[in-house]
Amino acid sequence: MNSPCSRSFDIRWADLDPNGHMRHTAYMDYAAQARVGFLNDCGFTLERFQHLRIGPVLFREETRYLREVCANEHISVTTEITGLSPNGKHWRIRHRIFRTNGELACVVNVEGAWLDLAARKVAPAPAELRDVMRNGPRAEDYAEFTPPKTA
């Protein structure tokens, strides 16, 4: 899968701030929904994650706002993998949010890992999930990376 995965959404009243445009946290909500939707489409539903006793956890979320998104607009959110660690524990994903007219409105970059829900520690993904991430939609600037050591 080389092209980004894409999902569409209609902006809701609850997504707006007092200025009449989409509030900052709504961008992250739609990015998360697109990310979860990609995993669901690949067979990794909430139930499947619970069965495997593993789930995604975010360590970093970076958002760059470029254009306003207003009430009643229709947006599309793309998902592409920008990097994976060699051991399959850590990942980086980029979401691009486009307005109805095709203008790029926002870029959301996230860094995360797979969390063993019993041990409450970062763990390698099961083989089938590693395959999904390795064969998923890759960004042009995709790069393998080694995560920094934490204190």
C-alpha positions as CSV (number, residue, x, y, z in Angstrom):
1,M,0.0,0.0,0.0
2,N,1.8,3.1,-1.2
3,S,-0.8,5.9,-1.3
4,P,-2.1,7.3,2.0
5,C,-5.2,5.9,3.5
6,S,-8.0,8.5,3.5
7,R,-11.2,9.1,5.5
8,S,-13.9,11.7,5.2
9,F,-15.7,13.6,8.0
10,D,-18.3,16.4,8.3
11,I,-17.4,19.1,10.8
12,R,-19.9,19.1,13.7
13,W,-21.1,22.0,15.8
14,A,-19.2,20.5,18.7
15,D,-15.9,20.8,16.7
16,L,-16.1,24.6,16.7
17,D,-14.5,27.2,18.9
18,P,-15.9,30.6,19.8
19,N,-14.3,32.0,16.6
20,G,-16.4,29.8,14.4
21,H,-13.6,27.6,13.2
22,M,-12.6,24.1,14.1
23,R,-11.1,24.0,17.6
24,H,-7.5,22.9,18.0
25,T,-8.3,19.6,19.7
26,A,-10.8,18.5,17.0
27,Y,-7.9,18.2,14.6
28,M,-6.2,15.7,16.8
29,D,-9.6,13.9,17.3
30,Y,-10.1,13.4,13.6
31,A,-6.4,12.3,13.1
32,A,-6.9,9.7,15.9
33,Q,-10.2,8.5,14.2
34,A,-8.4,8.2,10.9
35,R,-5.6,6.2,12.5
36,V,-7.9,3.9,14.4
37,G,-10.0,3.5,11.2
38,F,-6.9,2.4,9.3
39,L,-6.1,-0.2,11.9
40,N,-9.8,-1.3,12.0
41,D,-9.7,-1.7,8.2
42,C,-6.7,-4.0,8.6
43,G,-8.5,-6.2,11.1
44,F,-7.2,-4.6,14.3
45,T,-10.4,-3.5,16.0
46,L,-10.7,-2.6,19.7
47,E,-11.8,-6.2,20.4
48,R,-8.8,-7.6,18.6
49,F,-6.4,-5.4,20.5
50,Q,-8.1,-6.4,23.8
51,H,-7.8,-10.1,22.8
52,L,-4.1,-9.6,22.0
53,R,-3.7,-7.5,25.2
54,I,-1.8,-4.8,23.3
55,G,-2.8,-1.3,22.2
56,P,-1.4,1.9,20.7
57,V,0.0,4.6,23.0
58,L,1.1,8.1,21.9
59,F,4.3,9.7,23.2
60,R,4.3,12.8,21.0
61,E,1.8,14.7,18.9
62,E,2.7,17.7,16.8
63,T,0.2,19.8,14.9
64,R,0.8,22.5,12.3
65,Y,-2.2,24.6,11.4
66,L,-2.3,26.0,7.9
67,R,-5.9,27.0,7.0
68,E,-9.2,27.5,8.8
69,V,-11.8,24.8,8.8
70,C,-15.3,26.1,9.4
71,A,-18.7,24.9,10.3
72,N,-20.4,22.5,7.9
73,E,-17.2,21.8,5.9
74,H,-16.3,18.3,4.8
75,I,-12.7,17.3,5.5
76,S,-10.6,14.4,4.4
77,V,-7.8,13.0,6.6
78,T,-5.0,11.0,5.2
79,T,-2.9,8.5,7.2
80,E,0.6,7.5,6.2
81,I,3.4,5.8,8.1
82,T,6.6,7.9,8.3
83,G,8.8,5.5,10.3
84,L,9.1,2.3,12.2
85,S,11.7,1.0,14.7
86,P,13.6,-2.1,13.6
87,N,12.1,-4.2,16.5
88,G,8.5,-3.1,15.6
89,K,7.8,-1.5,19.0
90,H,7.7,2.2,17.9
91,W,6.1,4.0,15.0
92,R,5.5,7.4,13.5
93,I,2.4,8.4,11.5
94,R,1.5,11.6,9.7
95,H,-2.0,12.8,9.0
96,R,-2.9,15.5,6.6
97,I,-6.3,17.2,6.9
98,F,-7.7,18.7,3.7
99,R,-10.6,21.2,3.4
100,T,-13.6,20.6,1.1
101,N,-11.8,22.6,-1.7
102,G,-8.7,20.4,-1.4
103,E,-6.6,22.9,0.5
104,L,-4.2,21.5,3.1
105,A,-5.5,22.8,6.4
106,C,-3.4,20.9,8.9
107,V,-0.6,18.4,9.4
108,V,-0.5,16.2,12.5
109,N,2.6,14.1,13.2
110,V,2.4,11.5,16.0
111,E,5.0,9.2,17.5
112,G,3.9,6.1,19.5
113,A,4.4,2.5,20.3
114,W,2.6,-0.7,21.2
115,L,1.7,-1.1,24.8
116,D,1.5,-4.5,26.5
117,L,-1.7,-4.0,28.4
118,A,-0.8,-6.6,31.1
119,A,2.8,-5.5,31.7
120,R,2.1,-1.8,31.1
121,K,5.3,-1.6,29.1
122,V,6.2,-0.9,25.4
123,A,6.4,-4.2,23.5
124,P,6.9,-5.4,20.0
125,A,3.8,-5.8,18.0
126,P,2.6,-9.3,17.1
127,A,3.8,-10.5,13.7
128,E,0.5,-9.8,11.9
129,L,0.4,-6.2,13.3
130,R,4.1,-5.7,12.4
131,D,3.2,-6.8,8.8
132,V,0.3,-4.3,8.7
133,M,2.6,-1.5,9.7
134,R,5.4,-2.5,7.4
135,N,3.1,-2.9,4.4
136,G,0.8,0.1,5.3
137,P,0.7,3.4,3.4
138,R,4.3,4.8,3.5
139,A,5.2,8.4,3.3
140,E,7.8,9.6,0.7
141,D,10.1,10.5,3.6
142,Y,9.6,7.2,5.4
143,A,12.7,6.2,7.5
144,E,13.5,3.5,10.0
145,F,14.4,5.0,13.3
146,T,15.8,4.1,16.7
147,P,13.7,5.8,19.5
148,P,15.6,7.8,22.1
149,K,16.3,6.2,25.5
150,T,14.0,7.5,28.2
151,A,15.2,8.3,31.7
